Amino acid sequence: MSIFDSRARTWDANPMHMDRSLAIVEAMKKSIDFTKTYEALEYGAGTGNLSFLLKDSVSKITTMDSSREMVKIMNEKLISMNITNVHPMFYDLETTDYNEKTFDLIYMQMVLHHVNKLSPFLKKCNMLLNTGGILSIADLYKEDGLFHGTGFTGHQGFDIPELSQILIDAGFSNIKEEKCYQMEKLLDNGEKRSYPIFLLTAVKAK
């Protein structure tokens, strides 16, 4: 069982998770023209909070997560809330190609720092977008490695110029970034730290 499988049942009990999603949605609505009719994909959707907040702003959402338990919780919430335009999938987009359809909008929150090989993954996101489609990423600014602690093999947040260049190389342009949330976290050593979260949007250029 993965760490996210073990945390799925209690994930929504932490009010910070919803607070963070609310802040990200607010920033997304400032950066993205939701008067257009988007078919969207959320990768690493967890229990679905971000997509549930966006469900009335888009026509249809496909959500993917590589945790079976997270997908299970999301399905339970969809049924209880009678939401019909959000469609969860157990899927690992990082390791498996997806060829069923393309999207107008792809978004993710606190996911990219878990992706080991950024360039191939972001190129895959580009291929999954329609012409002029938008990629929206909410994640950590570069940090000192204490956020996840010992043993974490992903990225310790992101330097925005470096990430922007990777996005340009992956076929994106019109890259915009802003701070959207300040996250408080109790570290393994007992210290309480504050971590800023950015929202970055990019448009498929080619």
N, C-alpha and C positions, 0 to 999 in steps of 0.2 A: 504493500500500500504506500502510495506517495505521500509526501507531507501535506499536499493540498487535499488529497482524499481524506486524511485524518482530521483536517480542519474544516471540512465542508459543512458538517452539521452545525457547527457553532460559529461559522463565519459571520453571519448577519447579527450575532449577538454583540459584536463590537460596533458601537455607533460611529466610530471613525471611518469605517468602510463606506457607509452611506454618506457621511459628511464629505468625504473626499470625492465620491461620485457626483454629488450635487455641485461641488465647486468645478469639477471638470466639465460637466454638462453646461454650466453657465458660461465657462470660457469657450467651449465649442460653439455655442450659439452666437457668440460675438465674432467668431472667426469664420463660420461656415454659413452659407445662405440656405437655411432650411425651408425657404419658400419653394425651393425646387423639390421635385419628387425623387427621393433617393431610395435605392435598394442597397441595404448596408450589410456589412459583415463586421462582427466584433470577434476578435481573436483573444483567447484567454479570458473568456467572459465570466468565469467563476460562477457565482450564484445569480448573475444577471442584472445586478443593480443598475449598471450604466445603461444597458439596453432597455430596461423597463422605464427608465427616466426619458429615454429618447423615442419610445415606441409610437408616440403620437406626432412625432416630427418627421418620420420617414414612412415609406409605404410598407416595407418588409425588412425584417432583420434576420439574418442567419447568425447564430452564435456558435462558436467553436471553443472547446476546452479539452485539454489532454487529461483532465481528471474526471473519471467516471462518476465519482461521488458528487462533484460540483455540478455536473450535468444532471444528475438525478435530482438534486435539490432544486435546480432551476426548473426542471419539468414539473415538480410538485408545486412550485410557486406559480407557474403559468396556469395550471389547472385551477388553483385556489383563487387566482385573480382574474380568471376568464380572459386571458390575453391570447389573441389568435394570430397576431402578425409577427411573433417572435418564434424562431424555429431552432432549437438547440441540436448540436451534433457533438458526439465524442470524436474529436479529431485532433491530430498533432500536425499542424500545418508546417512546423519547422522541419519535420522529417518526411512528410508525405505530400506529394503534389495533389492539388485539387483542381479538377477540370470540369466540374458540373456547370458552372456559370461564372459570370463576372459581375462586378459591383460598381456602384457609383461612389461609395464611401466605405473605407475600412478604418476602424478605430480600435484602440487598445489602451488599457490603463495598467501601469505597473507590471507590464509583461515583457517589454523589450529587453530589460536588463537580465532576464532569464534566458534569452536567446543567445546561444553560443556564437554562431556564425552570422553576423549581422548582414553582410553584403548579400549572400545568397537568399536570405530570408526577405530582405527588403526588395530585392529584384523580383522575388516571387509575389510579393504584395503588389508591385507595379504591374505585373502580368495579369493579376486578378482584377485590376481596375479598368473600367471603361475609359475612353478618351476624355481627358479633363477631370478624371476622378480624383478624389481627395483621400489622403492618408492623414490620420490624426493620431498622435502619440502623446500620451501623458506618462511621465516617468520622472525619475530622480535626476537632479543635477549631480555632477561628479562629486563623490564623497570619499571618505577615508577608509572605507572597508568595514566599518563597525556596524553598518546598518543590518547586514545579514550575519556578520560574525565569521568565526573560523569555519572553514570547510566549504564555503560558498564558492561555486565555480563560474558564476555569471559575471556580469559587468558591475563595477562599483559606481553606478550612475553614469552620466554622460557629459562630456564636454560638447557644448552645442556646435561650435565651428567644426569639430571633428565629425560629429554625427551628421551635420548638414552636408559635408563633403561626401560622405558615404551615400546619403540620399541622392545627391546630384549624380554620382556615379551609377546609381541604380535607376536613373531615369526620371528623377523628380526635379521640380523647379518651384519658384514662388514660395520659398520656405519662410515660415513665420513662427516665432516662439515668444511665449510670455510665461511668467510665473503665475500659477493658478491656485496653489494650495500650499499651506505650511503644515507639515505633518509632524506630530509629536510621537516619539517612539521610546519605549523603555528598552535599553540595550541589555545584552547578556550580562554585562558587568554591573548592572544596577543603575547606571547613569541614564538620565533622561535627556534626549537630544531632540532638536528641531531640524527637520529636513524639508527644504523647499522642493516642490513638484512643479515641473514645467508642462505646458501644452505646446506641442509643435504640430503645425499643419504643413502639408506639402501637396503639390498638384502634379499629377502624372503629366510629364512633358513629352514622353516618347515611349 
